[in-house]
Amino acid sequence: MASTARSSDRVAAAARAAGIDISIERMPDTTRTAEDAARACGTSVAQIVKSLIFKKAESGEPVLLLVSGKNRVNEKKMAERLGEVLERVDARTVRDLTGFAIGGVAPLGSTSPLATYIDEDLLAFDSVWAAAGAPNAVFEIEPNKLKEATGAEAIRMD
């Protein structure tokens, strides 16, 4: 539990550093999947932020995609947009790059700098919910504040 508490503290500190006030909520049940998180937060799957880590195949640059829970990443279109094919990374690489375990990867507070892209669909909502460093920790945020805090570029993901 100590490491997930530290992970959530890192998320809260990153939000404060970006000038954003968030409240991290610990849910009684898992929020590991978008569907689980939507149930726990009492919102639609579309308002859940999936934080997905990829790497560019040629350069090896890590990439963070902030994707609406209802969308799947169209990897072919993303390759066209980013100029390189994206490769999935394994759970260990995710932890090495972000300091978070899969199921709790937060959009803020990664231990490594990541090129970040946010799904345009998320920007249509007044608020969205994202993981906060643990498989049962989440926070609510205005999507445009999330975009600014992460330095994300808005693009279509599907």
Backbone as ProteinMPNN parsed JSONL, in Angstrom:
{"seq_chain_A": "MASTARSSDRVAAAARAAGIDISIERMPDTTRTAEDAARACGTSVAQIVKSLIFKKAESGEPVLLLVSGKNRVNEKKMAERLGEVLERVDARTVRDLTGFAIGGVAPLGSTSPLATYIDEDLLAFDSVWAAAGAPNAVFEIEPNKLKEATGAEAIRMD", "coords_chain_A": {"N_chain_A": [[0.814, -1.2, 0.0], [2.017, 1.19, 0.631], [3.58, 1.969, -1.593], [1.64, 2.56, -3.541], [0.406, 4.679, -2.284], [2.486, 6.548, -2.3], [2.691, 6.835, -5.069], [0.213, 8.026, -5.676], [0.564, 10.365, -4.208], [2.549, 11.541, -5.741], [1.106, 12.14, -8.042], [-0.715, 14.032, -7.033], [1.114, 16.02, -6.253], [2.199, 16.726, -8.749], [-0.061, 17.808, -9.966], [-0.517, 20.028, -8.274], [1.851, 21.438, -8.834], [1.288, 22.176, -11.398], [-0.603, 24.015, -10.973], [-3.154, 23.15, -10.426], [-5.974, 22.137, -8.612], [-6.735, 19.14, -7.311], [-8.742, 16.419, -6.146], [-7.959, 13.443, -4.865], [-9.566, 10.421, -5.018], [-10.159, 7.457, -3.282], [-11.465, 4.511, -4.249], [-13.815, 1.968, -3.213], [-13.855, -0.296, -4.774], [-12.107, -1.761, -7.583], [-10.683, 0.385, -10.085], [-9.48, -0.248, -12.349], [-10.075, -0.866, -15.079], [-11.635, 0.954, -17.812], [-14.387, 0.573, -17.779], [-14.816, -0.367, -15.156], [-13.96, 1.9, -13.751], [-15.806, 3.838, -14.64], [-18.177, 2.845, -13.542], [-17.548, 3.002, -10.777], [-17.161, 5.752, -10.477], [-19.561, 6.788, -11.206], [-20.189, 7.693, -13.782], [-20.062, 8.117, -17.4], [-18.472, 5.746, -19.603], [-17.158, 7.063, -21.618], [-16.186, 9.352, -20.389], [-14.008, 8.603, -18.974], [-10.543, 8.675, -18.596], [-8.192, 6.944, -20.298], [-4.91, 6.173, -19.719], [-2.44, 5.486, -21.766], [0.563, 3.883, -22.588], [2.942, 3.972, -25.137], [5.612, 3.295, -27.464], [7.593, 4.946, -29.906], [8.423, 3.262, -32.823], [10.808, 3.552, -34.381], [12.428, 5.679, -33.264], [12.232, 5.129, -30.588], [11.109, 6.778, -28.751], [9.135, 7.407, -25.905], [5.569, 7.55, -25.583], [2.664, 9.052, -24.336], [-0.685, 8.416, -24.426], [-3.733, 9.912, -23.933], [-6.737, 8.722, -23.703], [-10.19, 8.607, -24.527], [-12.372, 6.567, -22.654], [-14.244, 5.183, -24.185], [-13.133, 4.847, -26.623], [-10.924, 3.188, -28.942], [-7.494, 3.037, -29.699], [-6.504, 3.88, -32.894], [-4.02, 2.499, -34.319], [-2.77, 2.594, -36.815], [-3.642, 5.043, -37.941], [-2.614, 6.725, -35.977], [0.122, 6.347, -36.354], [0.424, 7.552, -38.832], [-0.189, 10.202, -38.133], [1.794, 10.788, -36.227], [4.147, 10.205, -37.455], [5.642, 7.941, -37.072], [5.507, 4.422, -36.532], [3.653, 3.14, -33.821], [4.479, 1.222, -30.992], [3.291, -1.189, -28.707], [4.043, -1.376, -25.215], [5.452, -3.419, -22.609], [4.292, -4.347, -19.263], [6.338, -3.945, -17.387], [7.97, -2.044, -18.658], [6.164, 0.065, -18.782], [5.952, 0.646, -16.031], [8.657, 1.317, -15.526], [8.943, 3.635, -17.106], [6.962, 5.363, -16.143], [6.576, 5.046, -13.408], [4.291, 4.023, -12.464], [1.965, 1.3, -12.056], [0.31, -0.763, -14.473], [-3.118, -0.126, -14.864], [-3.253, 1.777, -12.997], [-2.055, 3.929, -14.097], [-1.374, 7.251, -14.238], [-2.224, 10.437, -15.753], [-0.65, 12.504, -14.956], [2.41, 13.145, -13.195], [4.339, 11.269, -13.959], [7.469, 9.519, -13.864], [9.267, 9.938, -15.855], [9.829, 12.184, -18.612], [7.241, 12.51, -21.003], [6.088, 12.503, -24.333], [2.95, 13.763, -24.953], [-0.406, 13.125, -25.84], [-3.784, 14.043, -26.243], [-7.02, 12.735, -26.492], [-9.323, 14.131, -28.648], [-12.044, 13.736, -28.192], [-12.355, 13.702, -25.429], [-12.261, 16.369, -24.726], [-14.742, 17.426, -25.07], [-16.251, 17.229, -22.8], [-17.414, 18.483, -19.591], [-16.12, 17.586, -17.35], [-13.721, 15.008, -16.614], [-12.567, 11.746, -15.627], [-9.641, 10.394, -14.212], [-6.991, 7.996, -13.695], [-5.162, 7.792, -10.611], [-2.622, 6.866, -9.878], [-2.917, 4.414, -8.609], [-4.689, 1.259, -8.61], [-7.229, 1.733, -7.606], [-7.59, 4.395, -7.256], [-8.642, 7.607, -8.189], [-9.158, 10.739, -9.952], [-11.076, 13.692, -10.562], [-11.297, 16.017, -13.22], [-11.247, 19.031, -15.179], [-11.186, 18.63, -18.638], [-9.716, 20.391, -20.341], [-7.992, 21.616, -18.557], [-6.488, 19.421, -17.843], [-5.273, 18.893, -20.287], [-3.677, 21.215, -20.56], [-2.04, 20.972, -18.257], [-0.573, 18.666, -18.786], [0.688, 19.302, -21.079], [-0.3, 18.361, -23.413], [-1.028, 17.513, -26.819], [-3.932, 17.914, -28.689], [-5.597, 15.407, -30.447], [-7.283, 13.298, -32.863], [-8.059, 10.051, -31.907], [-9.246, 7.721, -32.766]], "CA_chain_A": [[0.0, 0.0, 0.0], [2.875, 2.369, 0.717], [4.011, 2.437, -2.913], [0.516, 3.205, -4.231], [0.209, 5.979, -1.64], [3.518, 7.429, -2.858], [2.32, 7.116, -6.462], [-0.874, 9.009, -5.642], [1.158, 11.624, -3.748], [3.256, 12.104, -6.9], [0.06, 12.701, -8.907], [-1.2, 15.253, -6.368], [2.19, 17.02, -6.33], [2.282, 17.184, -10.144], [-1.22, 18.678, -10.188], [-0.233, 21.293, -7.577], [2.898, 22.131, -9.581], [0.658, 22.716, -12.608], [-1.604, 24.997, -10.558], [-4.48, 22.527, -10.456], [-6.403, 21.546, -7.351], [-7.493, 17.906, -7.521], [-9.024, 15.613, -4.967], [-7.811, 12.028, -5.216], [-10.544, 9.585, -4.325], [-9.901, 6.016, -3.23], [-12.726, 3.803, -4.415], [-13.82, 0.672, -2.539], [-13.637, -1.33, -5.783], [-11.084, -1.43, -8.564], [-10.952, 1.287, -11.211], [-8.426, -0.676, -13.268], [-10.532, -0.734, -16.47], [-12.518, 2.098, -18.038], [-15.729, 0.193, -17.35], [-14.791, -0.367, -13.685], [-13.844, 3.285, -13.302], [-17.081, 4.519, -14.895], [-19.118, 2.381, -12.503], [-17.136, 3.531, -9.473], [-17.28, 7.215, -10.478], [-20.925, 7.172, -11.55], [-20.135, 8.475, -15.017], [-20.021, 7.304, -18.614], [-17.158, 5.238, -20.002], [-16.547, 8.085, -22.468], [-15.564, 10.373, -19.547], [-12.856, 8.012, -18.311], [-9.285, 8.877, -19.313], [-7.251, 5.825, -20.306], [-3.538, 6.634, -19.93], [-1.785, 4.367, -22.438], [1.959, 4.138, -22.943], [3.482, 3.34, -26.339], [6.881, 3.902, -27.868], [7.762, 5.06, -31.347], [9.212, 2.101, -33.242], [12.143, 3.892, -34.881], [13.193, 6.521, -32.34], [12.134, 4.615, -29.224], [10.535, 7.809, -27.875], [7.892, 6.999, -25.253], [4.427, 8.39, -25.87], [1.496, 8.872, -23.48], [-1.941, 8.741, -25.082], [-4.86, 10.071, -23.023], [-7.789, 8.277, -24.616], [-11.53, 8.408, -23.97], [-12.649, 5.169, -22.34], [-15.077, 4.536, -25.2], [-12.38, 4.745, -27.875], [-9.722, 2.37, -29.103], [-6.482, 3.75, -30.481], [-6.271, 3.394, -34.24], [-2.566, 2.593, -34.379], [-2.357, 2.979, -38.166], [-3.845, 6.492, -38.057], [-1.672, 7.398, -35.075], [1.429, 6.312, -37.012], [0.403, 8.596, -39.863], [-0.174, 11.509, -37.473], [3.018, 11.011, -35.459], [5.303, 9.995, -38.308], [6.295, 6.671, -36.749], [4.643, 3.358, -36.015], [3.679, 3.006, -32.367], [4.533, -0.149, -30.47], [2.872, -1.359, -27.316], [5.129, -1.738, -24.311], [5.002, -4.347, -21.57], [3.98, -3.773, -17.953], [7.58, -3.488, -16.735], [8.376, -0.807, -19.316], [5.227, 1.094, -18.314], [6.368, 1.036, -14.675], [9.962, 1.975, -15.62], [8.775, 4.963, -17.706], [6.001, 6.232, -15.45], [6.517, 4.831, -11.965], [2.953, 3.509, -12.165], [1.599, -0.013, -12.572], [-0.85, -0.779, -15.365], [-4.355, -0.084, -14.092], [-3.196, 2.968, -12.161], [-1.215, 4.926, -14.779], [-1.971, 8.582, -14.192], [-1.749, 11.345, -16.79], [0.272, 13.433, -14.302], [3.285, 12.569, -12.19], [5.258, 10.244, -14.46], [8.86, 9.697, -13.458], [10.012, 10.297, -17.068], [9.062, 13.059, -19.504], [6.564, 11.76, -22.064], [5.298, 13.228, -25.326], [1.581, 13.436, -24.555], [-1.479, 13.463, -26.773], [-5.089, 13.837, -25.63], [-8.128, 12.426, -27.386], [-10.238, 15.261, -28.82], [-13.356, 13.413, -27.635], [-12.38, 14.043, -24.002], [-12.394, 17.815, -24.566], [-16.156, 17.792, -25.187], [-16.899, 17.089, -21.496], [-17.116, 19.457, -18.535], [-15.132, 16.946, -16.492], [-13.35, 13.631, -16.908], [-11.952, 11.045, -14.494], [-8.387, 9.74, -14.581], [-6.312, 7.228, -12.652], [-4.315, 8.618, -9.753], [-1.444, 6.168, -9.407], [-3.241, 3.128, -7.981], [-5.828, 0.656, -9.302], [-8.513, 2.138, -7.031], [-7.501, 5.833, -7.009], [-9.029, 8.404, -9.354], [-9.454, 12.148, -9.708], [-11.908, 14.357, -11.559], [-10.622, 17.225, -13.701], [-11.719, 19.594, -16.445], [-10.246, 18.104, -19.632], [-8.792, 21.406, -20.859], [-6.946, 21.785, -17.534], [-5.623, 18.251, -17.988], [-4.493, 19.13, -21.515], [-2.654, 22.215, -20.251], [-1.119, 20.456, -17.24], [0.278, 17.636, -19.36], [1.304, 19.788, -22.316], [-0.767, 17.434, -24.459], [-1.567, 17.963, -28.095], [-5.221, 17.277, -28.938], [-5.715, 14.748, -31.738], [-8.264, 12.208, -32.942], [-7.399, 8.784, -31.599], [-9.913, 6.561, -33.367]], "C_chain_A": [[0.858, 1.264, 0.0], [3.27, 2.876, -0.66], [2.866, 3.077, -3.684], [0.208, 4.546, -3.603], [1.238, 6.972, -2.175], [3.193, 7.798, -4.304], [1.224, 8.167, -6.518], [-0.369, 10.366, -5.16], [1.888, 12.326, -4.89], [2.268, 12.755, -7.87], [-0.43, 14.021, -8.324], [-0.16, 16.365, -6.455], [2.323, 17.584, -7.742], [1.118, 18.117, -10.473], [-0.987, 20.04, -9.527], [0.802, 22.108, -8.341], [2.355, 22.772, -10.855], [-0.433, 23.736, -12.271], [-3.021, 24.472, -10.555], [-4.768, 21.896, -9.098], [-7.242, 20.307, -7.671], [-7.722, 17.232, -6.176], [-8.947, 14.148, -5.393], [-8.757, 11.219, -4.355], [-10.128, 8.132, -4.415], [-11.249, 5.32, -3.253], [-12.663, 2.452, -3.704], [-13.553, -0.493, -3.496], [-12.596, -0.849, -6.78], [-11.593, -0.429, -9.604], [-9.955, 0.992, -12.328], [-8.834, -0.555, -14.738], [-11.434, 0.484, -16.592], [-13.933, 1.794, -17.558], [-15.827, 0.186, -15.828], [-14.78, 1.066, -13.158], [-15.151, 4.044, -13.504], [-18.121, 4.132, -13.853], [-18.809, 3.025, -11.16], [-17.363, 5.042, -9.372], [-18.689, 7.697, -10.794], [-20.992, 8.041, -12.789], [-20.125, 7.54, -16.215], [-18.597, 6.845, -18.889], [-16.42, 6.281, -20.838], [-15.805, 9.143, -21.658], [-14.387, 9.841, -18.727], [-11.63, 8.209, -19.199], [-8.446, 7.61, -19.178], [-5.875, 6.407, -20.611], [-2.731, 5.455, -20.46], [-0.38, 4.755, -22.882], [2.335, 3.303, -24.167], [4.905, 3.857, -26.507], [6.905, 3.935, -29.387], [8.769, 4.005, -31.776], [10.638, 2.455, -33.663], [12.977, 4.631, -33.849], [13.216, 5.97, -30.916], [11.534, 5.609, -28.246], [9.242, 7.3, -27.234], [6.798, 8.033, -25.493], [3.307, 8.031, -24.901], [0.273, 9.323, -24.252], [-3.04, 8.778, -24.032], [-6.122, 9.887, -23.854], [-9.118, 8.165, -23.881], [-11.781, 6.917, -23.784], [-13.483, 4.447, -23.369], [-14.314, 4.276, -26.501], [-11.242, 3.74, -27.79], [-8.759, 3.183, -29.96], [-6.359, 3.083, -31.838], [-4.776, 3.578, -34.508], [-2.066, 2.998, -35.766], [-2.506, 4.49, -38.362], [-2.878, 7.263, -37.169], [-0.274, 7.417, -35.689], [1.515, 7.393, -38.09], [0.527, 9.982, -39.23], [1.159, 11.818, -36.807], [4.298, 10.756, -36.252], [6.099, 8.734, -38.025], [5.241, 5.68, -36.279], [4.777, 3.333, -34.5], [3.693, 1.538, -31.993], [4.023, -0.146, -29.044], [4.1, -1.72, -26.49], [4.579, -2.645, -23.218], [4.851, -3.63, -20.227], [5.234, -3.242, -17.252], [8.05, -2.169, -17.332], [7.47, 0.339, -18.89], [5.663, 1.587, -16.938], [7.704, 1.784, -14.706], [9.826, 3.418, -16.132], [7.954, 5.912, -16.851], [6.092, 6.171, -13.927], [5.179, 4.291, -11.52], [2.792, 2.101, -12.728], [0.407, 0.132, -13.505], [-2.103, -0.896, -14.509], [-4.4, 1.114, -13.168], [-2.368, 4.072, -12.795], [-1.967, 6.256, -14.842], [-1.442, 9.452, -15.33], [-0.733, 12.358, -16.272], [1.187, 12.664, -13.367], [4.193, 11.45, -12.656], [6.676, 10.565, -14.035], [9.767, 10.047, -14.632], [9.181, 11.275, -17.884], [8.482, 12.235, -20.662], [5.887, 12.722, -23.029], [3.855, 12.794, -25.11], [0.578, 13.963, -25.558], [-2.804, 13.138, -26.1], [-6.15, 13.675, -26.709], [-9.077, 13.628, -27.444], [-11.604, 14.99, -28.195], [-13.46, 13.775, -26.156], [-12.663, 15.528, -23.778], [-13.836, 18.292, -24.668], [-16.876, 17.788, -23.831], [-16.527, 18.222, -20.551], [-16.068, 18.9, -17.582], [-14.91, 15.515, -16.945], [-12.693, 13.062, -15.657], [-10.721, 10.3, -14.979], [-7.825, 8.973, -13.389], [-5.356, 8.136, -11.892], [-3.192, 7.812, -9.108], [-1.67, 4.836, -8.737], [-4.493, 2.57, -8.655], [-7.192, 0.94, -8.669], [-8.547, 3.637, -6.734], [-7.77, 6.604, -8.291], [-9.15, 9.872, -8.952], [-10.266, 12.694, -10.873], [-11.227, 15.671, -11.937], [-11.312, 17.724, -14.967], [-10.718, 19.178, -17.517], [-9.291, 19.149, -20.206], [-7.686, 21.717, -19.856], [-5.963, 20.621, -17.601], [-4.708, 18.422, -19.198], [-3.355, 20.113, -21.241], [-1.598, 21.661, -19.302], [-0.13, 19.436, -17.801], [1.028, 18.114, -20.597], [0.878, 18.97, -23.515], [-1.226, 18.175, -25.708], [-2.864, 17.197, -28.326], [-5.249, 16.689, -30.349], [-6.838, 13.712, -31.693], [-7.517, 10.895, -32.749], [-7.988, 7.589, -32.357], [-9.939, 6.621, -34.875]], "O_chain_A": [[0.468, 2.286, -0.565], [3.297, 4.086, -0.884], [3.088, 4.044, -4.413], [-0.209, 5.469, -4.302], [0.896, 8.117, -2.472], [3.396, 8.939, -4.717], [1.296, 9.098, -7.319], [-0.821, 11.403, -5.645], [1.852, 13.551, -4.999], [2.561, 13.8, -8.45], [-0.548, 15.015, -9.041], [-0.504, 17.521, -6.702], [2.536, 18.784, -7.915], [1.297, 19.107, -11.182], [-1.229, 21.081, -10.139], [0.658, 23.322, -8.484], [2.884, 23.775, -11.334], [-1.104, 24.256, -13.162], [-3.978, 25.238, -10.666], [-3.922, 21.217, -8.516], [-8.331, 20.417, -8.235], [-6.991, 17.453, -5.21], [-9.766, 13.676, -6.182], [-8.75, 11.318, -3.128], [-9.787, 7.636, -5.489], [-12.078, 5.527, -2.366], [-11.592, 1.854, -3.599], [-13.08, -1.55, -3.077], [-12.249, 0.332, -6.81], [-12.775, -0.409, -9.948], [-9.63, 1.859, -13.139], [-8.008, -0.175, -15.568], [-11.941, 0.989, -15.591], [-14.601, 2.661, -16.994], [-16.807, 0.676, -15.267], [-15.511, 1.395, -12.225], [-15.561, 4.811, -12.632], [-18.852, 4.982, -13.344], [-19.705, 3.533, -10.486], [-17.715, 5.55, -8.308], [-18.981, 8.886, -10.664], [-21.755, 9.005, -12.845], [-20.173, 6.32, -16.062], [-17.635, 7.48, -18.458], [-15.194, 6.374, -20.775], [-14.884, 9.773, -22.177], [-13.839, 10.553, -17.886], [-11.673, 7.945, -20.401], [-8.037, 7.245, -18.076], [-5.688, 7.058, -21.639], [-2.38, 4.542, -19.713], [-0.167, 5.815, -23.471], [2.083, 2.1, -24.223], [5.344, 4.748, -25.779], [6.326, 3.082, -30.06], [9.833, 3.867, -31.174], [11.576, 1.729, -33.334], [14.117, 4.249, -33.587], [14.105, 6.3, -30.13], [11.452, 5.332, -27.05], [8.352, 6.816, -27.934], [7.065, 9.231, -25.592], [3.03, 6.854, -24.671], [0.193, 10.473, -24.686], [-3.258, 7.797, -23.321], [-6.522, 10.773, -24.609], [-9.169, 7.687, -22.747], [-11.443, 6.107, -24.648], [-13.447, 3.219, -23.434], [-14.803, 3.563, -27.377], [-10.682, 3.482, -26.725], [-9.181, 3.929, -30.843], [-6.137, 1.875, -31.931], [-4.326, 4.664, -34.874], [-1.044, 3.675, -35.879], [-1.603, 5.142, -38.886], [-2.381, 8.323, -37.553], [0.442, 8.41, -35.556], [2.54, 8.059, -38.241], [1.26, 10.834, -39.732], [1.611, 12.963, -36.814], [5.397, 11.052, -35.783], [7.119, 8.484, -38.668], [4.219, 6.057, -35.704], [5.872, 3.485, -33.96], [3.005, 0.718, -32.602], [4.286, 0.778, -28.274], [5.065, -2.29, -26.998], [3.38, -2.637, -22.939], [5.231, -2.469, -20.077], [5.185, -2.201, -16.597], [8.479, -1.274, -16.604], [7.939, 1.455, -18.663], [5.738, 2.792, -16.698], [7.873, 2.775, -13.995], [10.514, 4.317, -15.647], [8.208, 7.117, -16.828], [5.729, 7.125, -13.239], [4.948, 4.115, -10.324], [3.399, 1.751, -13.74], [-0.408, 1.04, -13.346], [-2.143, -1.667, -13.55], [-5.451, 1.44, -12.615], [-2.012, 5.044, -12.128], [-3.048, 6.356, -15.424], [-0.334, 9.229, -15.817], [-0.035, 12.998, -17.058], [0.788, 11.643, -12.806], [4.767, 10.743, -11.827], [7.043, 11.728, -13.867], [10.923, 10.416, -14.425], [7.952, 11.209, -17.856], [9.158, 11.372, -21.223], [5.194, 13.647, -22.606], [3.562, 11.598, -25.085], [0.69, 15.083, -26.056], [-2.944, 12.094, -25.464], [-6.162, 14.396, -27.707], [-9.573, 14.085, -26.414], [-12.257, 15.918, -27.718], [-14.542, 14.118, -25.68], [-13.238, 15.904, -22.757], [-14.12, 19.455, -24.379], [-17.994, 18.292, -23.728], [-15.472, 18.841, -20.686], [-15.231, 19.64, -17.067], [-15.773, 14.893, -17.565], [-12.312, 13.8, -14.748], [-10.748, 9.654, -16.027], [-8.142, 9.262, -12.236], [-4.816, 9.102, -12.433], [-2.846, 8.033, -7.947], [-0.71, 4.183, -8.33], [-5.28, 3.334, -9.215], [-8.208, 0.438, -9.151], [-9.444, 4.102, -6.03], [-7.207, 6.302, -9.343], [-9.233, 10.201, -7.769], [-10.159, 12.227, -12.007], [-10.653, 16.351, -11.087], [-11.885, 16.943, -15.726], [-9.514, 19.354, -17.328], [-8.151, 18.814, -20.529], [-6.567, 22.045, -20.25], [-4.756, 20.805, -17.438], [-3.514, 18.129, -19.132], [-2.213, 19.879, -21.637], [-0.401, 21.856, -19.516], [1.011, 19.352, -17.347], [1.902, 17.413, -21.106], [1.596, 18.888, -24.511], [-1.735, 19.294, -25.651], [-2.901, 15.976, -28.178], [-4.962, 17.383, -31.325], [-7.282, 13.306, -30.619], [-6.472, 10.666, -33.357], [-7.315, 6.578, -32.561], [-10.467, 5.715, -35.521]]}, "name": "protein", "num_of_chains": 1, "seq": "MASTARSSDRVAAAARAAGIDISIERMPDTTRTAEDAARACGTSVAQIVKSLIFKKAESGEPVLLLVSGKNRVNEKKMAERLGEVLERVDARTVRDLTGFAIGGVAPLGSTSPLATYIDEDLLAFDSVWAAAGAPNAVFEIEPNKLKEATGAEAIRMD"}
